[in-house]
Amino acid sequence: MAKRSSGRGFFRNALNAIVAARAAQAERYVSETLLMLGDDAPKANGLTRQQLRHKRSGYFYL
């Protein structure tokens, strides 16, 4: 059996891409929710409103 030069298979790469996309989607959802709660929620989590606005502005492809 020949060894692949890439080191990873197609399905492993696809799974990793799906997991990364879902994690980014969850982070955007949490950022949006924290922004809706008011000024105290981001401060309690150690974030500023500007950081949350930046996190929620990402794109997703899944």
N, C-alpha and C positions, 0 to 999 in steps of 0.2 A: 504494500500500500504506500503510495507516495505521500509525502508530508506536504501540507499546504504552506506556501511561502508567507501568506498573510497572518497565519497563527490563529485566526478565528474564523468561524464559519459564518455563512450568510445569515442563518437563523439567530445566532448569538448576536450579531451586529444589529439585526432588526429588532430583537427584544430589547437590547440596550437603548436603541433609539426611541422605542415606545415608552420605556420606563423614564427616560430623560424628559420626554415631551409631557408625560403625565405629571411628573414632579414640577415642571415649570408651570403647568396649568394650575396645579394646586397652590403654588406660591402666588400666582396672580390672583386667584380666588381669595386667598387669605388676606392679601394686601388690600383688595377692594373692600372686603368686609371690615377690616380694621379702619379704613378711611371713613366708612359710613358710621362707625360707632362714636366718633368724636375725637377730641384731642387727647384724652387720657389713655385710650387704648394703645396707640403707638408708643407713647412715652413709657407705659408699663412694660412694653416688650423691647425697649431700648432702641427704638427707631424714630425717625422724624417723618413728618408728612411728605417731605420732598423725596425721601428714600422710598416710601411706599408708592408714590406716584410713578417713580422711575421703574419699580418692579412690575407694576401692573400694565405698563405700556408695551410689553413684549408681544411678539407674534407667535402663533403656533400653527402647526401644519397637520395635526391629527384631529 
